[in-house]
């Protein structure tokens, strides 16, 4: 190992150790500072507690005509949607099929009557 290589290797090793030890020392100090700050706040909170925040005041704002109309519209829309959701669609389909079948039957009966009248 030559003089230059040894000198640069020693310098690099020394600088690295110095950097790591200073970095570790700085981190330890920051951690200790945070712990001391937290403990100071806890002790201050015990000795001099912070005043309680005042209770919020209830405000009653009267709605305008537009808001009232919107609320009525939304209530009616909700009622209609609930009606659609709770409807028995199977029974409605069966009723519709019965009505269509009755109309179909009457149409054919009238058609037969018309054919019978024409044939007479």
C-alpha positions as CSV (number, residue, x, y, z in Angstrom):
1,X,0.0,0.0,0.0
2,X,1.4,3.3,-1.0
3,X,1.6,6.6,0.9
4,X,-1.2,8.2,-1.1
5,X,-3.5,5.2,-0.9
6,X,-2.9,5.0,2.9
7,X,-3.4,8.7,3.4
8,X,-6.6,8.8,1.4
9,X,-7.9,5.6,3.0
10,X,-7.2,7.0,6.5
11,X,-8.7,10.4,5.6
12,X,-11.9,8.7,4.3
13,X,-12.2,6.4,7.3
14,X,-11.7,9.3,9.8
15,X,-14.1,11.5,7.9
16,X,-16.8,8.8,7.8
17,X,-16.5,8.0,11.5
18,X,-16.5,11.8,12.4
19,X,-19.6,12.3,10.2
20,X,-21.5,9.4,11.6
21,X,-20.7,10.3,15.2
22,X,-21.8,13.9,14.7
23,X,-25.0,12.8,12.9
24,X,-25.8,10.3,15.7
25,X,-25.1,13.1,18.3
26,X,-27.4,15.5,16.5
27,X,-30.2,13.0,16.3
28,X,-29.9,12.2,20.0
29,X,-30.1,15.9,20.8
30,X,-33.2,16.3,18.7
31,X,-34.9,13.4,20.3
32,X,-34.0,14.6,23.8
33,X,-35.3,18.1,22.9
34,X,-38.6,16.6,21.7
35,X,-39.0,14.6,24.9
36,X,-38.1,17.6,27.1
37,X,-40.6,19.8,25.2
38,X,-43.3,17.1,25.6
39,X,-42.7,16.8,29.3
40,X,-42.7,20.6,29.8
41,X,-46.1,20.8,28.0
42,X,-47.5,18.0,30.2
43,X,-46.3,19.7,33.4
44,X,-47.5,23.1,32.3
45,X,-50.9,21.5,31.5
46,X,-51.1,20.1,35.0
47,X,-50.1,23.3,36.7
48,X,-51.9,25.8,34.4
49,X,-54.6,23.9,32.5
50,X,-55.8,25.6,29.3
51,X,-59.3,27.2,29.5
52,X,-62.2,25.3,28.1
53,X,-63.5,26.5,24.8
54,X,-66.9,28.1,25.0
55,X,-69.9,26.1,23.8
56,X,-71.0,26.9,20.3
57,X,-74.1,29.0,20.0
58,X,-77.0,27.4,18.2
59,X,-78.1,29.4,15.2
60,X,-81.5,29.1,13.7
61,X,-81.5,30.4,10.1
62,X,-84.9,30.7,8.5
63,X,-85.0,29.1,5.1
64,X,-86.0,31.0,2.1
65,X,-88.7,30.1,-0.5
66,X,-86.2,28.4,-2.8
67,X,-84.9,26.2,0.0
68,X,-88.4,25.3,1.1
69,X,-89.3,24.3,-2.4
70,X,-86.2,22.2,-2.7
71,X,-87.0,20.4,0.5
72,X,-90.5,19.7,-0.6
73,X,-89.3,18.5,-4.0
74,X,-86.7,16.2,-2.4
75,X,-89.3,14.8,0.1
76,X,-91.8,14.0,-2.8
77,X,-89.0,12.4,-4.8
78,X,-87.9,10.3,-1.9
79,X,-91.5,9.2,-1.3
80,X,-91.9,8.2,-5.0
81,X,-88.6,6.3,-5.0
82,X,-89.7,4.4,-1.9
83,X,-93.0,3.6,-3.5
84,X,-91.2,2.2,-6.6
85,X,-88.7,0.2,-4.4
86,X,-91.4,-1.4,-2.3
87,X,-93.8,-2.2,-5.2
88,X,-94.6,-5.8,-6.0
89,X,-93.6,-5.9,-9.6
90,X,-94.5,-9.5,-10.1
91,X,-98.1,-8.8,-9.2
92,X,-98.1,-5.7,-11.4
93,X,-96.9,-7.7,-14.3
94,X,-99.6,-10.4,-13.7
95,X,-102.3,-7.7,-13.6
96,X,-101.0,-6.1,-16.8
97,X,-100.9,-9.6,-18.5
98,X,-104.5,-10.2,-17.5
99,X,-105.6,-6.9,-18.9
100,X,-103.8,-7.4,-22.2
101,X,-105.2,-10.9,-22.4
102,X,-108.7,-9.6,-21.8
103,X,-108.3,-6.9,-24.5
104,X,-107.0,-9.5,-26.9
105,X,-109.9,-11.8,-26.2
106,X,-112.5,-9.0,-26.6
107,X,-110.8,-7.9,-29.9
108,X,-111.0,-11.5,-31.3
109,X,-114.6,-11.9,-30.1
110,X,-115.6,-8.7,-31.9
111,X,-113.7,-9.8,-34.9
112,X,-115.6,-13.1,-35.0
113,X,-118.9,-11.3,-34.5
114,X,-118.0,-9.1,-37.4
115,X,-117.1,-12.1,-39.6
116,X,-120.4,-13.8,-38.6
117,X,-122.4,-10.7,-39.5
118,X,-120.7,-10.4,-42.8
119,X,-121.3,-14.1,-43.6
120,X,-125.0,-13.9,-42.9
